């Protein structure tokens, strides 16, 4: 069974508000920071669903201007 859900991630990049929707099985703050950094062009997106990549941490994302990351389930 497919357990994926839609989540909205909001963040700012160098003070400019950004937002996007992503489909994942689970979301937490660490995932939100990683995917926000990927959307900003900082983080690395895995090529395949099972490929393990090092997640971009909050301090690393902040170095590149990603701030104020929040997430919520899409309604």
C-alpha positions as a printed NumPy array, in Angstrom:
array([[ 0.   ,  0.   ,  0.   ],
       [ 1.199,  3.515, -0.774],
       [ 1.593,  5.51 ,  2.462],
       [ 2.827,  8.765,  0.925],
       [ 1.301, 12.062,  1.947],
       [ 1.539, 15.624,  0.659],
       [ 3.347, 18.243,  2.733],
       [ 3.794, 21.98 ,  2.208],
       [ 7.219, 23.381,  3.067],
       [ 7.609, 27.138,  3.507],
       [10.992, 28.842,  3.903],
       [12.891, 31.998,  3.054],
       [15.937, 32.177,  0.797],
       [17.97 , 35.35 ,  1.331],
       [14.818, 36.965,  2.719],
       [12.557, 35.959, -0.188],
       [ 9.604, 33.725,  0.788],
       [ 9.414, 30.367, -1.002],
       [ 6.975, 27.474, -0.803],
       [ 6.546, 24.073, -2.414],
       [ 4.642, 20.809, -2.038],
       [ 6.365, 17.445, -1.688],
       [ 5.091, 13.866, -1.46 ],
       [ 6.786, 11.765,  1.246],
       [ 5.905,  8.945,  3.603],
       [ 6.883, 10.947,  6.692],
       [ 7.993, 14.465,  7.509],
       [ 9.892, 15.971, 10.417],
       [11.956, 19.108, 10.918],
       [15.191, 17.52 ,  9.666],
       [13.464, 16.323,  6.469],
       [11.905, 19.754,  5.96 ],
       [15.277, 21.511,  6.249],
       [16.869, 19.034,  3.844],
       [14.152, 19.375,  1.183],
       [14.013, 23.164,  1.553],
       [17.76 , 23.266,  0.9  ],
       [17.261, 21.015, -2.146],
       [14.572, 23.356, -3.473],
       [16.978, 26.258, -2.921],
       [19.692, 24.475, -4.922],
       [21.934, 23.733, -1.942],
       [21.118, 20.135, -1.014],
       [21.545, 16.951, -3.017],
       [18.479, 15.081, -4.268],
       [18.837, 11.279, -4.4  ],
       [18.691,  9.813, -7.902],
       [16.747,  6.755, -6.875],
       [14.293,  6.273, -4.023],
       [16.641,  3.903, -2.23 ],
       [19.833,  5.897, -2.735],
       [21.209,  7.149,  0.567],
       [22.494, 10.718,  0.502],
       [23.72 , 12.818,  3.382],
       [20.915, 15.122,  4.416],
       [21.594, 18.849,  4.506],
       [21.524, 20.014,  8.115],
       [19.94 , 23.206,  9.422],
       [23.335, 24.885, 10.132],
       [24.605, 24.05 ,  6.638],
       [21.402, 25.307,  4.997],
       [21.574, 28.525,  7.011],
       [25.094, 29.158,  5.689],
       [23.578, 29.353,  2.192],
       [20.701, 31.661,  3.138],
       [17.894, 29.168,  3.86 ],
       [15.902, 30.282,  6.919],
       [12.54 , 29.982,  8.682],
       [11.697, 26.483,  7.437],
       [ 8.216, 25.316,  8.442],
       [ 6.107, 22.44 ,  7.195],
       [ 2.519, 21.27 ,  7.431],
       [ 0.321, 18.576,  5.874],
       [-1.32 , 19.731,  2.66 ],
       [-5.079, 19.922,  3.064]])
